Amino acid sequence: MGTEHLFISDCHLDPGRPEITTALIQFLDDRAASASQLYILGDLFEVWLGDDDPAAAGQPLIDSLQALAAKIPVYFMAGNRDFLLGQDFAARVGLTLLDEPQQLQLGNQRALLIHGDTLCTDDHDYQQFRNLVRSPAWQAEFLGQPLVERQRVAAQLRSDSVAAMAQKTLDIMDVNPQAVQDCFRQNRVDTIIHGHTHRPAVHRYDESLVRFVLGDWNPGPSYLSWNQQQGFKLVDPRVQGD
């Protein structure tokens, strides 16, 4: 086992895109197996309707996650697509669930781990929806329905979301600059690590502040690595260096 920390997000695993599942399994079996810890910062799955959904995660992926979790700690933070992933599935696979936000000391860097959607404050409709579906009352009511009904509701919500996104500008769906600055200040960190926006990049600010944005896994794997000797490195086919 090495001393490297790895961070990924936004795989959006879906039966309709088996190539992404294959790429992730290879990453878990090979690249992550030599690390010391893996952090999954949300939207591992395209949709998660409850731990009782047999179609949510295929057995090959479960096997790879279990094998990796038997070697190193594997942490999971919910995203906007898989916020209903619960303790039952986590325990079965070996994941440790993380609350959002989560602080992490990496050498001299004080990092904050988030999914990233809380920084998109210009999208007021989404933020209202997020507050609704993250409430314990809504989740309890939703998970209490039969799976077929949850599937129907999820399909309708997805259809509504696609229609709403078509009416929004890209800027509205990206992070708000003031929200980013507030996040640095309120949490007293110098590094923010997140996904969600599908815009992989390294953003540097005054006073040695840095924000790493993890990419989605289309067209290829996207991950951030950190170790004591080399610091941070963002690996993504769309990003040249860091």
Residue pairs with C-beta under 8 A, 6 or more apart in sequence:
1 34
1 35
1 36
1 71
1 72
2 34
2 35
2 36
2 227
3 36
3 227
3 228
4 34
4 35
4 36
4 225
4 226
4 227
5 35
5 36
5 37
5 38
5 39
5 104
5 106
5 225
5 226
5 227
6 31
6 32
6 35
6 37
6 38
6 39
6 223
6 224
6 225
7 38
7 39
7 41
7 113
7 193
7 212
7 214
7 223
7 224
7 225
7 226
8 27
8 38
8 39
8 40
8 41
8 195
8 214
8 217
8 221
8 222
8 223
8 224
9 40
9 41
9 42
9 43
9 44
9 79
9 115
9 116
9 194
9 195
9 196
9 214
10 42
10 43
10 79
10 195
10 196
10 198
10 214
10 215
10 216
10 217
10 222
11 20
11 24
11 43
11 44
11 45
11 216
11 217
12 20
12 43
12 44
12 45
12 46
12 81
12 216
12 217
12 218
13 20
13 21
13 24
13 44
13 45
13 46
13 57
13 61
14 20
14 45
14 46
14 47
15 55
15 58
17 218
20 217
20 218
21 58
21 60
21 61
23 217
23 220
23 221
24 61
24 64
24 217
24 221
25 60
25 61
25 64
27 221
27 223
28 38
28 64
28 65
28 67
28 68
29 64
29 67
29 68
31 221
31 223
32 38
32 68
32 72
33 68
33 71
33 72
35 72
35 225
36 72
36 73
37 72
37 73
37 74
37 75
38 68
38 72
38 73
38 74
38 75
39 75
39 77
39 98
39 113
39 193
40 74
40 75
40 76
40 77
40 95
41 77
41 79
41 113
41 114
41 115
41 116
41 193
41 194
41 195
41 214
42 77
42 78
42 79
42 80
42 81
42 82
42 83
42 115
42 116
42 195
42 196
43 79
43 80
43 81
43 82
43 115
43 195
43 196
43 216
44 76
44 79
44 82
44 85
45 56
45 57
45 81
45 82
45 85
46 81
47 56
47 81
47 82
47 154
47 158
48 56
48 81
48 82
48 83
48 84
48 85
49 56
49 84
49 147
49 150
49 151
49 154
50 56
50 84
50 86
50 143
50 147
50 150
51 85
51 86
51 88
51 89
52 88
52 147
53 147
53 150
56 89
57 89
62 92
62 93
65 74
65 93
65 94
65 95
66 93
66 94
68 74
68 94
69 93
69 94
69 95
70 94
73 96
74 94
74 95
74 96
75 95
75 96
75 97
75 98
76 85
76 90
76 95
76 96
76 97
76 98
77 97
77 98
77 99
77 100
77 102
77 113
77 114
77 115
78 84
78 85
78 97
78 100
78 115
79 115
79 117
79 195
79 196
80 115
80 117
80 130
80 196
83 133
83 134
84 139
84 142
84 143
85 97
87 97
89 95
90 96
90 97
98 113
100 113
100 114
100 115
100 118
101 112
101 113
101 114
101 187
102 112
102 113
102 114
103 110
103 111
103 112
103 113
103 187
103 189
104 110
104 111
104 112
104 113
105 111
106 191
106 226
107 226
107 228
107 231
109 190
109 191
109 231
109 232
110 188
110 189
110 190
110 191
111 189
111 190
111 191
111 192
111 193
112 183
112 187
112 189
112 191
112 192
112 193
113 193
113 194
114 183
114 192
114 193
114 194
115 194
115 195
115 196
116 175
116 194
116 195
116 196
116 197
116 213
117 126
117 130
117 196
118 130
118 179
119 175
119 176
119 179
119 180
119 183
119 194
119 196
120 126
120 127
120 172
120 173
120 174
120 175
120 176
120 179
120 196
120 197
121 127
121 176
121 178
121 179
122 171
122 172
122 174
122 176
123 168
123 172
123 173
125 164
126 173
132 138
133 139
133 142
142 150
142 153
143 150
145 153
165 173
173 197
174 197
174 199
175 197
180 192
180 203
180 211
181 205
183 189
183 192
184 190
184 192
184 205
184 209
190 207
190 208
190 209
190 210
191 209
191 210
191 211
191 212
191 232
192 210
192 211
192 212
193 211
193 212
193 214
193 224
194 211
194 212
194 213
194 214
195 213
195 214
195 215
195 216
197 213
198 215
198 216
199 213
199 215
200 213
200 214
200 215
200 222
200 234
200 236
200 238
200 239
201 213
201 234
201 239
202 210
202 211
202 212
202 213
202 234
202 239
202 242
203 210
203 211
203 212
203 213
204 210
205 211
210 232
212 224
212 232
212 234
212 242
214 222
214 223
214 224
214 234
214 236
215 222
215 236
215 238
215 239
216 222
219 237
220 236
220 237
221 235
221 236
222 234
222 235
222 236
222 237
222 238
223 234
223 235
223 236
224 232
224 233
224 234
224 235
225 232
225 233
225 235
226 232
226 233
232 242
233 242
234 242
